[in-house]
Amino acid sequence: MKADYRYLFFDLDGTLINSLSDITYALNKMREHFDLSPISDSITARIIGKGLPTTTQKVLALDLPDDKVRLYAKDALRLTLDNYESVMGRHTHIYPGVINALQYFRKQGISMAIVTNKEQNHALKTLNHLDLARYFDCIVGGDTTEFYKPHPAPLAYALKQLNAHLQQSLMIGDSANDAYCAQALNMPYVLISHGYANGVDLHSLGALQVIEDFNELKLFLG
């Protein structure tokens, strides 16, 4: 294998799974509570990435002034989390090639972890619902440490949990959050283009490679 990568650290939403519709549903139920009109999946895709606390405030800020956003932030987050849990996984699907790739990496004896900004409990429930949890030795959520990506703390925590060697580790994500997180630890990273890049040119982020699907990731590592 190239560079003998023995430890793979995956982002979740936008990388392994497309959960956009379920997240939009939860955000719109929250907006309905505050008498705000619904938003589309495309708007959600431009906003998500740094965890639901940040996302809910940005979604409120589409219509409300800063003082109202601060006033409603706590209730907005609670409502979004509750509504997301009520539909978790219902409209979420695994990207093509993911299961085949994970099976391949597991057969190669590679240790794998999830490092996501989704809350850890929600990440675990979603992975279990999709029968993906069994491939991972560690699941780190946005609330597992004090910080969300792009801060390196979640990735550093996962490294420690796997007793991973940095020089044999690779991050796989879909956004600048994943790139900056990996950069902070001097970990190489690959970015996949089917996720939520928030309008950022992935080719500008210094990845080893920008891929379009998981078959390319197998080829890159094989």
LOLUMSE-860974 format. One record per atom (N, C-alpha, C): residue in three letters; x, y, z negated. Coordinates in pm, whole numbers, plus 50000, padded with zeros to 5 digits. Atoms other than C-alpha are relative to their C-alpha. Last residue first. Example, Ala and Ser with C-alpha at 12.3 -4.5 7.8 and 13.67 -1.06 7.14 Angstrom:
! LOLUMSE-860974
TIFI  type     xx     yy     zz
TIFI   SER  49918  49881  50006
TIFI   SER  51367  49894  49286
TIFI   SER  49923  50109  49927
TIFI   ALA  50089  49881  50000
TIFI   ALA  51230  49550  49220
TIFI   ALA  50090  50120  50000
***
This chain:
! LOLUMSE-860974
TIFI  type     xx     yy     zz
TIFI   GLY  49970  50137  49967
TIFI   GLY  49582  49965  50296
TIFI   GLY  50133  49980  50071
TIFI   LEU  49938  50068  50114
TIFI   LEU  49550  50296  50115
TIFI   LEU  50048  49859  50035
TIFI   PHE  49898  49914  50056
TIFI   PHE  49482  50515  50419
TIFI   PHE  50077  49928  49889
TIFI   LEU  49887  49998  49908
TIFI   LEU  49296  50237  50596
TIFI   LEU  50116  50081  49945
TIFI   LYS  49939  50134  50002
TIFI   LYS  49071  50181  50297
TIFI   LYS  50121  49996  50090
TIFI   LEU  49927  50010  50127
TIFI   LEU  49015  50557  50270
TIFI   LEU  50065  49864  49987
TIFI   GLU  49872  49930  49985
TIFI   GLU  48926  50572  50640
TIFI   GLU  50083  49992  49871
TIFI   ASN  49917  50089  49918
TIFI   ASN  48659  50307  50586
TIFI   ASN  50137  50063  50023
TIFI   PHE  49920  50088  50085
TIFI   PHE  48538  50527  50304
TIFI   PHE  50077  49894  50076
TIFI   ASP  50075  50109  50062
TIFI   ASP  48419  50806  50531
TIFI   ASP  50096  49905  49928
TIFI   GLU  50143  49986  49974
TIFI   GLU  48516  51139  50685
TIFI   GLU  49918  49890  49936
TIFI   ILE  50062  50112  49930
TIFI   ILE  48869  51177  50553
TIFI   ILE  49851  50024  50016
TIFI   VAL  50144  49976  50005
TIFI   VAL  49085  51474  50458
TIFI   VAL  49934  49894  50086
TIFI   GLN  50080  50025  49880
TIFI   GLN  49440  51358  50390
TIFI   GLN  49857  50042  49972
TIFI   LEU  49921  50092  49919
TIFI   LEU  49724  51420  50148
TIFI   LEU  49928  49971  50131
TIFI   ALA  50021  50144  50022
TIFI   ALA  49517  51713  50029
TIFI   ALA  50097  49918  50085
TIFI   GLY  49876  50073  50024
TIFI   GLY  49664  52065  50036
TIFI   GLY  49985  49852  49971
TIFI   LEU  49979  50027  50142
TIFI   LEU  49342  52262  49989
TIFI   LEU  50120  49910  49970
TIFI   SER  49917  49893  50057
TIFI   SER  49313  52437  50326
TIFI   SER  50046  49969  49858
TIFI   HIS  49865  50011  49943
TIFI   HIS  49190  52125  50508
TIFI   HIS  50095  50107  49944
TIFI   LEU  49925  50103  50073
TIFI   LEU  48889  52119  50276
TIFI   LEU  50144  49988  50049
TIFI   ASP  49935  50083  49899
TIFI   ASP  48764  52449  50419
TIFI   ASP  50089  49899  49928
TIFI   VAL  49854  49993  49998
TIFI   VAL  48545  52579  50135
TIFI   VAL  50054  49908  50110
TIFI   GLY  49953  49910  49896
TIFI   GLY  48175  52631  50207
TIFI   GLY  50151  50013  50010
TIFI   ASN  50034  49861  50033
TIFI   ASN  48060  52482  49878
TIFI   ASN  50058  50100  50099
TIFI   ALA  49876  49921  50002
TIFI   ALA  48245  52155  49958
TIFI   ALA  49977  50146  49968
TIFI   TYR  50044  49864  50028
TIFI   TYR  47949  51937  49864
TIFI   TYR  50122  50090  49984
TIFI   GLY  50058  49954  50126
TIFI   GLY  48006  51594  50013
TIFI   GLY  49963  50146  49995
TIFI   HIS  50146  50014  49995
TIFI   HIS  48059  51427  50351
TIFI   HIS  49930  50057  49876
TIFI   SER  50072  49885  49944
TIFI   SER  48412  51562  50403
TIFI   SER  49849  49989  49995
TIFI   ILE  50093  50056  49904
TIFI   ILE  48618  51337  50177
TIFI   ILE  49900  50106  50041
TIFI   LEU  50133  49939  50002
TIFI   LEU  48924  51471  50000
TIFI   LEU  49914  49940  50111
TIFI   VAL  50065  50012  49869
TIFI   VAL  49241  51277  49915
TIFI   VAL  49861  50060  49986
TIFI   TYR  50145  50016  49986
TIFI   TYR  49456  51364  49616
TIFI   TYR  49960  49994  50146
TIFI   PRO  50044  49990  49860
TIFI   PRO  49810  51357  49484
TIFI   PRO  49851  49972  50011
TIFI   MET  50049  50127  49948
TIFI   MET  49850  51418  49108
TIFI   MET  49961  50017  50146
TIFI   ASN  49907  50047  49896
TIFI   ASN  50065  51713  49004
TIFI   ASN  49964  49860  50048
TIFI   LEU  49925  50112  50057
TIFI   LEU  49852  51745  48689
TIFI   LEU  50105  49947  50097
TIFI   ALA  49953  49959  50133
TIFI   ALA  49717  52091  48776
TIFI   ALA  50082  49891  49931
TIFI   GLN  49881  49916  49986
TIFI   GLN  49696  51988  49141
TIFI   GLN  50060  50035  49864
TIFI   ALA  49887  50088  49971
TIFI   ALA  49452  51708  49053
TIFI   ALA  50130  50080  50010
TIFI   CYS  49984  50087  50116
TIFI   CYS  49204  51947  48889
TIFI   CYS  50124  49912  50018
TIFI   TYR  49932  49919  50101
TIFI   TYR  49254  52203  49167
TIFI   TYR  50027  49919  49873
TIFI   ALA  49865  49965  49955
TIFI   ALA  49171  51944  49434
TIFI   ALA  50076  50075  49891
TIFI   ASP  49918  50121  50010
TIFI   ASP  48873  51799  49249
TIFI   ASP  50145  50029  50038
TIFI   ASN  49992  50037  50142
TIFI   ASN  48715  52139  49191
TIFI   ASN  50091  49879  49980
TIFI   ALA  49887  49929  50059
TIFI   ALA  48802  52237  49549
TIFI   ALA  50015  49967  49852
TIFI   SER  50008  49855  50017
TIFI   SER  48559  51974  49668
TIFI   SER  50128  50059  49944
TIFI   ASP  50064  49936  49885
TIFI   ASP  48490  51620  49788
TIFI   ASP  50004  50152  49994
TIFI   GLY  50113  49913  50026
TIFI   GLY  48694  51393  49565
TIFI   GLY  49948  50065  50126
TIFI   ILE  50082  49994  49879
TIFI   ILE  48950  51113  49551
TIFI   ILE  49875  50082  49968
TIFI   MET  50135  49947  50020
TIFI   MET  49232  51143  49298
TIFI   MET  49928  50003  50133
TIFI   LEU  50056  49921  49891
TIFI   LEU  49537  50918  49332
TIFI   LEU  49860  50043  49962
TIFI   SER  50140  49959  50013
TIFI   SER  49765  50760  49070
TIFI   SER  49957  50091  50115
TIFI   GLN  50077  50106  49933
TIFI   GLN  50089  50560  49106
TIFI   GLN  49851  50033  50002
TIFI   GLN  49944  50019  49866
TIFI   GLN  50321  50855  49029
TIFI   GLN  49929  49889  50077
TIFI   LEU  50037  49892  49911
TIFI   LEU  50097  50951  48737
TIFI   LEU  50047  49977  50143
TIFI   HIS  49877  49930  49965
TIFI   HIS  50132  50614  48568
TIFI   HIS  49965  50105  50106
TIFI   ALA  49956  49993  49861
TIFI   ALA  49798  50511  48422
TIFI   ALA  50132  50075  50013
TIFI   ASN  49854  50015  50016
TIFI   ASN  49733  50403  48064
TIFI   ASN  50068  50006  50137
TIFI   LEU  49954  50110  49916
TIFI   LEU  49373  50374  48189
TIFI   LEU  50147  49967  49978
TIFI   GLN  50084  50117  50025
TIFI   GLN  49229  50582  47904
TIFI   GLN  50046  49879  50081
TIFI   LYS  49962  50059  50129
TIFI   LYS  49523  50824  47923
TIFI   LYS  49920  49873  49974
TIFI   LEU  49864  50055  49987
TIFI   LEU  49470  50893  48292
TIFI   LEU  50041  49927  49873
TIFI   ALA  50014  50127  49927
TIFI   ALA  49098  50938  48228
TIFI   ALA  50135  49933  50019
TIFI   TYR  50064  50096  50091
TIFI   TYR  49168  51202  47964
TIFI   TYR  49987  49863  50066
TIFI   ALA  49896  50040  50095
TIFI   ALA  49410  51384  48195
TIFI   ALA  49946  49896  49902
TIFI   LEU  49912  50091  49927
TIFI   LEU  49139  51386  48464
TIFI   LEU  50113  49951  49909
TIFI   PRO  50070  50127  49975
TIFI   PRO  48884  51535  48224
TIFI   PRO  50088  49897  50071
TIFI   ALA  50023  50083  50119
TIFI   ALA  49138  51792  48091
TIFI   ALA  49924  49870  50028
TIFI   PRO  49944  50135  49990
TIFI   PRO  49256  51916  48432
TIFI   PRO  49968  49907  49884
TIFI   HIS  49902  50017  50108
TIFI   HIS  49021  52217  48444
TIFI   HIS  50051  49856  50003
TIFI   PRO  49863  50033  49960
TIFI   PRO  48858  52215  48787
TIFI   PRO  50104  49997  49890
TIFI   LYS  49914  49972  49886
TIFI   LYS  48667  52031  48640
TIFI   LYS  49959  50136  50059
TIFI   TYR  50043  50058  49873
TIFI   TYR  48468  52068  48321
TIFI   TYR  50111  50021  50103
TIFI   PHE  49999  49925  49875
TIFI   PHE  48620  52134  47980
TIFI   PHE  49941  49919  50116
TIFI   GLU  50049  49864  50024
TIFI   GLU  48582  52033  47615
TIFI   GLU  49978  50076  50131
TIFI   THR  49899  49914  50060
TIFI   THR  48611  51665  47702
TIFI   THR  49939  50139  49982
TIFI   THR  49913  50093  50074
TIFI   THR  48344  51403  47767
TIFI   THR  50111  50077  49929
TIFI   ASP  50006  49971  50143
TIFI   ASP  48089  51674  47860
TIFI   ASP  50085  49904  49917
TIFI   GLY  49968  49860  50023
TIFI   GLY  48168  51681  48231
TIFI   GLY  50002  50038  49854
TIFI   GLY  50099  49902  49957
TIFI   GLY  48175  51305  48239
TIFI   GLY  50044  50142  49971
TIFI   VAL  49982  49872  50068
TIFI   VAL  48455  51049  48223
TIFI   VAL  49902  50101  50058
TIFI   ILE  50091  49900  49945
TIFI   ILE  48378  50690  48314
TIFI   ILE  50010  50126  49916
TIFI   CYS  50017  49880  50082
TIFI   CYS  48653  50433  48263
TIFI   CYS  49907  50096  50071
TIFI   ASP  49946  50028  50133
TIFI   ASP  48730  50084  48390
TIFI   ASP  49978  50115  49904
TIFI   PHE  49919  49897  50064
TIFI   PHE  48511  50120  48697
TIFI   PHE  50039  49963  49857
TIFI   TYR  49872  49982  49930
TIFI   TYR  48378  49863  48943
TIFI   TYR  50098  50088  49924
TIFI   ARG  49912  50116  50020
TIFI   ARG  48104  49735  48712
TIFI   ARG  50135  50015  50070
TIFI   ALA  49919  49985  50122
TIFI   ALA  47943  50080  48696
TIFI   ALA  50103  49888  49985
TIFI   LEU  49862  49962  49970
TIFI   LEU  47831  50064  49060
TIFI   LEU  50090  49999  49876
TIFI   ASP  49915  50118  50014
TIFI   ASP  47500  49879  49027
TIFI   ASP  50145  50029  50040
TIFI   LEU  49953  50032  49865
TIFI   LEU  47305  50184  49155
TIFI   LEU  50091  49877  50002
TIFI   HIS  50117  50010  49912
TIFI   HIS  47103  50214  48834
TIFI   HIS  50039  49955  50140
TIFI   ASN  50068  50126  50031
TIFI   ASN  47416  50138  48630
TIFI   ASN  49880  49979  50091
TIFI   LEU  49914  50109  49952
TIFI   LEU  47608  50415  48805
TIFI   LEU  49937  49864  49972
TIFI   THR  50008  50001  49854
TIFI   THR  47321  50658  48751
TIFI   THR  50082  49885  50057
TIFI   LYS  50133  50048  49963
TIFI   LYS  47290  50569  48383
TIFI   LYS  49987  49991  50153
TIFI   LEU  50008  50144  50030
TIFI   LEU  47666  50603  48332
TIFI   LEU  49865  49943  50042
TIFI   ALA  49912  50071  49906
TIFI   ALA  47680  50940  48507
TIFI   ALA  49989  49849  49980
TIFI   HIS  50067  50004  49871
TIFI   HIS  47378  51064  48315
TIFI   HIS  50084  49927  50104
TIFI   ASN  50114  50089  50014
TIFI   ASN  47538  50971  47984
TIFI   ASN  49924  49986  50131
TIFI   GLN  49954  50139  50004
TIFI   GLN  47867  51128  48089
TIFI   GLN  49884  49901  49991
TIFI   GLU  49993  50041  50140
TIFI   GLU  47711  51458  48198
TIFI   GLU  50028  49850  49992
TIFI   LYS  50131  50045  50050
TIFI   LYS  47788  51514  48567
TIFI   LYS  50016  49960  49854
TIFI   ASN  50056  49892  50080
TIFI   ASN  48118  51699  48614
TIFI   ASN  49857  49971  49957
TIFI   THR  50109  49922  49943
TIFI   THR  48275  51374  48728
TIFI   THR  49962  50116  49909
TIFI   VAL  49976  49872  50067
TIFI   VAL  48591  51169  48672
TIFI   VAL  49905  50100  50065
TIFI   ILE  50084  49889  49955
TIFI   ILE  48506  50807  48748
TIFI   ILE  50039  50124  49920
TIFI   ALA  50075  49920  50098
TIFI   ALA  48783  50554  48697
TIFI   ALA  49914  50102  50073
TIFI   MET  50076  49886  49947
TIFI   MET  48949  50275  48893
TIFI   MET  49921  50067  49889
TIFI   SER  50087  49947  50105
TIFI   SER  49222  50020  48821
TIFI   SER  49932  50126  50051
TIFI   ILE  49988  49857  50029
TIFI   ILE  49362  49850  49132
TIFI   ILE  49901  50039  49890
TIFI   GLY  49955  49982  50138
TIFI   GLY  49396  49472  49128
TIFI   GLY  50017  50146  49960
TIFI   GLN  49857  49966  49999
TIFI   GLN  49381  49445  49507
TIFI   GLN  50055  50021  49860
TIFI   LYS  49928  50124  49965
TIFI   LYS  49047  49264  49474
TIFI   LYS  50150  50023  50004
TIFI   ARG  50004  50087  50118
TIFI   ARG  48915  49573  49294
TIFI   ARG  50076  49871  50027
TIFI   PHE  49902  49949  50097
TIFI   PHE  49030  49797  49578
TIFI   PHE  50005  49912  49876
TIFI   TYR  49864  50020  49948
TIFI   TYR  48846  49581  49833
TIFI   TYR  50105  50044  49898
TIFI   GLN  49973  50144  50010
TIFI   GLN  48526  49569  49628
TIFI   GLN  50143  49969  50045
TIFI   LEU  49978  50028  50142
TIFI   LEU  48540  49947  49589
TIFI   LEU  50029  49851  49977
TIFI   ALA  49870  49947  50040
TIFI   ALA  48587  49989  49965
TIFI   ALA  50030  49968  49853
TIFI   ASN  49897  50081  49936
TIFI   ASN  48296  49762  50054
TIFI   ASN  50139  50044  49958
TIFI   ILE  49996  50128  50070
TIFI   ILE  48076  49938  49801
TIFI   ILE  50108  49910  50059
TIFI   VAL  49950  49988  50137
TIFI   VAL  48164  50283  49935
TIFI   VAL  50013  49864  49933
TIFI   GLY  49863  50046  50015
TIFI   GLY  48134  50209  50307
TIFI   GLY  50053  50000  49859
TIFI   PRO  49957  50118  49925
TIFI   PRO  47822  50416  50361
TIFI   PRO  50147  49967  49976
TIFI   TYR  49952  49971  49866
TIFI   TYR  47745  50669  50084
TIFI   TYR  50046  49872  50070
TIFI   ILE  49856  50021  49990
TIFI   ILE  47545  50540  49790
TIFI   ILE  50042  50028  50143
TIFI   HIS  49951  50117  49928
TIFI   HIS  47194  50680  49760
TIFI   HIS  50152  49999  50005
TIFI   THR  49854  50000  49987
TIFI   THR  47009  50904  49517
TIFI   THR  50043  49877  50078
TIFI   HIS  49972  49962  49862
TIFI   HIS  46635  50958  49562
TIFI   HIS  50150  50009  50026
TIFI   ARG  50116  50034  49917
TIFI   ARG  46520  50776  49250
TIFI   ARG  50024  50031  50147
TIFI   GLY  49975  50109  49907
TIFI   GLY  46866  50774  49090
TIFI   GLY  49887  49972  50097
TIFI   MET  49861  50033  49971
TIFI   MET  46768  50983  48791
TIFI   MET  50013  49877  50090
TIFI   VAL  49999  50053  49863
TIFI   VAL  46405  51086  48818
TIFI   VAL  50137  49943  50039
TIFI   SER  50129  50063  49969
TIFI   SER  46319  51154  48452
TIFI   SER  49997  49938  50140
TIFI   GLU  50004  50135  50057
TIFI   GLU  46684  51216  48365
TIFI   GLU  49872  49928  50038
TIFI   TYR  49909  50084  49923
TIFI   TYR  46695  51509  48604
TIFI   TYR  49995  49857  49948
TIFI   ASN  50066  50035  49874
TIFI   ASN  46384  51655  48446
TIFI   ASN  50089  49915  50089
TIFI   ASP  50115  50088  50027
TIFI   ASP  46533  51641  48097
TIFI   ASP  49934  49955  50130
TIFI   LEU  49951  50131  50043
TIFI   LEU  46869  51782  48211
TIFI   LEU  49885  49901  49979
TIFI   THR  49938  50065  49885
TIFI   THR  46706  52065  48403
TIFI   THR  50048  49861  49965
TIFI   LEU  50105  50041  49906
TIFI   LEU  46474  52156  48116
TIFI   LEU  50058  49925  50120
TIFI   ARG  50075  50110  50061
TIFI   ARG  46758  52159  47864
TIFI   ARG  49893  49948  50096
TIFI   LEU  49916  50119  49999
TIFI   LEU  46979  52369  48094
TIFI   LEU  49924  49880  49943
TIFI   ALA  49988  50045  49861
TIFI   ALA  46704  52621  48157
TIFI   ALA  50082  49873  50010
TIFI   ASP  50123  50073  49965
TIFI   ASP  46624  52644  47786
TIFI   ASP  50006  49946  50142
TIFI   LYS  50009  50120  50084
TIFI   LYS  46984  52734  47706
TIFI   LYS  49877  49917  50035
TIFI   ALA  49900  50103  49965
TIFI   ALA  47029  52974  48000
TIFI   ALA  49983  49871  49921
TIFI   TYR  50066  50125  49965
TIFI   TYR  46702  53171  47960
TIFI   TYR  50097  49881  50012
TIFI   LEU  50111  50028  50090
TIFI   LEU  46837  53475  47775
TIFI   LEU  49942  49861  50023
TIFI   ARG  49944  50033  50132
TIFI   ARG  47170  53474  47957
TIFI   ARG  49890  49960  49902
TIFI   VAL  49927  50127  49985
TIFI   VAL  46995  53458  48294
TIFI   VAL  50056  49957  49865
TIFI   LYS  50102  50106  50002
TIFI   LYS  46752  53732  48182
TIFI   LYS  50067  49863  50015
TIFI   ASP  50051  50009  50137
TIFI   ASP  47043  53963  48095
TIFI   ASP  49894  49891  49987
TIFI   ASP  49908  50068  50091
TIFI   ASP  47220  53886  48422
TIFI   ASP  49943  49985  49859
TIFI   PRO  49883  49922  50041
TIFI   PRO  46927  53983  48644
TIFI   PRO  50080  49927  49892
TIFI   LEU  50011  49926  50125
TIFI   LEU  46699  53713  48788
TIFI   LEU  50125  50081  49969
TIFI   ASP  50119  49916  50007
TIFI   ASP  46631  53570  49133
TIFI   ASP  49998  50096  49881
TIFI   LEU  50050  49975  49865
TIFI   LEU  46936  53379  49256
TIFI   LEU  49886  50101  49998
TIFI   ALA  49947  49872  49952
TIFI   ALA  47079  53424  48906
TIFI   ALA  49961  50028  50145
TIFI   LEU  50083  49892  50055
TIFI   LEU  46853  53144  48782
TIFI   LEU  50042  50135  50058
TIFI   VAL  50131  50014  49937
TIFI   VAL  47025  52902  49018
TIFI   VAL  49903  50105  49947
TIFI   LYS  49990  49948  49863
TIFI   LYS  47367  53026  48912
TIFI   LYS  49866  49994  50071
TIFI   GLN  49989  49854  50008
TIFI   GLN  47274  52975  48546
TIFI   GLN  50009  50063  50139
TIFI   THR  50130  49945  50038
TIFI   THR  47149  52624  48614
TIFI   THR  50005  50152  49991
TIFI   THR  50096  50006  49889
TIFI   THR  47465  52536  48806
TIFI   THR  49868  50064  49964
TIFI   THR  49969  49895  49904
TIFI   THR  47704  52654  48534
TIFI   THR  49897  50005  50112
TIFI   PRO  50008  49870  50070
TIFI   PRO  47544  52443  48261
TIFI   PRO  50027  50118  50094
TIFI   LEU  50134  49943  50006
TIFI   LEU  47483  52166  48521
TIFI   LEU  49991  50128  49917
TIFI   GLY  50079  50048  50112
TIFI   GLY  47850  52102  48599
TIFI   GLY  49867  50073  49989
TIFI   LYS  49927  49971  50124
TIFI   LYS  48103  52279  48818
TIFI   LYS  49922  49961  49876
TIFI   GLY  49859  50040  49997
TIFI   GLY  48000  52133  49153
TIFI   GLY  50074  50019  49869
TIFI   ILE  49957  50101  50096
TIFI   ILE  47657  52262  49247
TIFI   ILE  50151  49975  50009
TIFI   ILE  49983  49952  50137
TIFI   ILE  47587  52594  49419
TIFI   ILE  50064  49896  49908
TIFI   ARG  49906  49888  50003
TIFI   ARG  47614  52550  49796
TIFI   ARG  50036  50041  49858
TIFI   ALA  49867  50048  49957
TIFI   ALA  47459  52203  49783
TIFI   ALA  50104  50111  49995
TIFI   THR  49939  50076  50109
TIFI   THR  47165  52339  49582
TIFI   THR  50142  49959  50035
TIFI   ILE  49960  49900  50099
TIFI   ILE  47094  52595  49854
TIFI   ILE  50067  49930  49881
TIFI   SER  49884  49929  49945
TIFI   SER  47096  52322  50120
TIFI   SER  50050  50108  49904
TIFI   ASP  49879  50078  50021
TIFI   ASP  46871  52101  49907
TIFI   ASP  50124  50076  50049
TIFI   SER  49978  50114  49911
TIFI   SER  46610  52376  49912
TIFI   SER  50126  49924  49962
TIFI   ILE  49885  49985  49911
TIFI   ILE  46495  52611  49637
TIFI   ILE  50016  49871  50081
TIFI   PRO  49904  50111  49984
TIFI   PRO  46155  52630  49470
TIFI   PRO  50113  50035  50096
TIFI   SER  50031  50085  49885
TIFI   SER  45989  52961  49376
TIFI   SER  50106  49892  50017
TIFI   LEU  49914  49970  49886
TIFI   LEU  46036  53102  49027
TIFI   LEU  49970  49901  50112
TIFI   ASP  50080  49937  49892
TIFI   ASP  45765  53107  48762
TIFI   ASP  50086  50047  50115
TIFI   PHE  49976  49856  50008
TIFI   PHE  46014  53031  48478
TIFI   PHE  49930  50077  50113
TIFI   HIS  50027  49958  50138
TIFI   HIS  45881  52678  48428
TIFI   HIS  50015  50151  49985
TIFI   GLU  50146  49992  50013
TIFI   GLU  45876  52633  48806
TIFI   GLU  49961  50049  49861
TIFI   ARG  50040  49871  49942
TIFI   ARG  46248  52713  48812
TIFI   ARG  49847  50019  49991
TIFI   MET  49956  49895  50091
TIFI   MET  46315  52422  48573
TIFI   MET  49953  50136  50051
TIFI   LYS  50090  50012  50115
TIFI   LYS  46108  52187  48787
TIFI   LYS  50035  50105  49895
TIFI   ASN  50127  49937  49964
TIFI   ASN  46300  52322  49085
TIFI   ASN  49896  49986  49891
TIFI   LEU  49984  49855  50001
TIFI   LEU  46637  52246  48924
TIFI   LEU  49868  50070  50033
TIFI   ALA  49987  49957  50140
TIFI   ALA  46531  51889  48845
TIFI   ALA  50013  50152  49990
TIFI   TYR  50128  50022  50068
TIFI   TYR  46406  51828  49200
TIFI   TYR  50007  50054  49858
TIFI   THR  50089  49892  49957
TIFI   THR  46720  51983  49348
TIFI   THR  49865  49989  49932
TIFI   ILE  49955  49879  50069
TIFI   ILE  46934  51746  49140
TIFI   ILE  49910  50118  50037
TIFI   ASP  50038  50012  50141
TIFI   ASP  46731  51446  49257
TIFI   ASP  50041  50124  49921
TIFI   SER  50145  49985  50012
TIFI   SER  46755  51556  49620
TIFI   SER  49953  49991  49856
TIFI   LEU  50046  49863  49980
TIFI   LEU  47131  51615  49605
TIFI   LEU  49851  50016  49975
TIFI   SER  50105  49983  50101
TIFI   SER  47231  51281  49456
TIFI   SER  49929  50134  50015
TIFI   ASN  50071  49879  49964
TIFI   ASN  47445  51163  49748
TIFI   ASN  49880  50012  49906
TIFI   ILE  50146  50000  49987
TIFI   ILE  47683  50909  49598
TIFI   ILE  49949  50135  50046
TIFI   LEU  50051  50138  49994
TIFI   LEU  48051  50814  49607
TIFI   LEU  49850  49996  50029
TIFI   THR  49887  50085  49963
TIFI   THR  48202  51154  49688
TIFI   THR  49954  49856  50018
TIFI   GLY  49940  49947  49879
TIFI   GLY  47921  51410  49687
TIFI   GLY  50118  49919  50049
TIFI   ASP  50098  49936  49912
TIFI   ASP  47836  51329  49326
TIFI   ASP  50071  50064  50120
TIFI   LEU  50122  50079  49980
TIFI   LEU  48094  51091  49175
TIFI   LEU  49906  50065  50102
TIFI   ASP  50116  49916  50027
TIFI   ASP  48457  51210  49169
TIFI   ASP  49876  49917  50031
TIFI   PHE  50103  49955  49906
TIFI   PHE  48690  50916  49186
TIFI   PHE  49908  50104  49937
TIFI   PHE  50092  49919  50080
TIFI   PHE  49019  50841  49010
TIFI   PHE  49901  50068  50094
TIFI   LEU  50080  49909  49919
TIFI   LEU  49223  50559  49162
TIFI   LEU  49897  50070  49912
TIFI   TYR  50104  49936  50081
TIFI   TYR  49507  50384  48979
TIFI   TYR  49927  50103  50088
TIFI   ARG  50061  50106  50082
TIFI   ARG  49746  50135  49143
TIFI   ARG  49886  50054  49913
TIFI   TYR  50099  49946  50093
TIFI   TYR  49868  50353  49428
TIFI   TYR  49929  49886  49928
TIFI   ASP  50038  50096  50102
TIFI   ASP  50172  50181  49577
TIFI   ASP  49904  50060  49897
TIFI   ALA  49964  49943  50131
TIFI   ALA  50299  50490  49764
TIFI   ALA  49958  49910  49885
TIFI   LYS  49924  49877  49995
TIFI   LYS  50119  50352  50070
TIFI   LYS  50019  50055  49858
TIFI   MET  50084  49880  50000
TIFI   MET  50000  50000  50000
TIFI   MET  50087  50125  50000
***
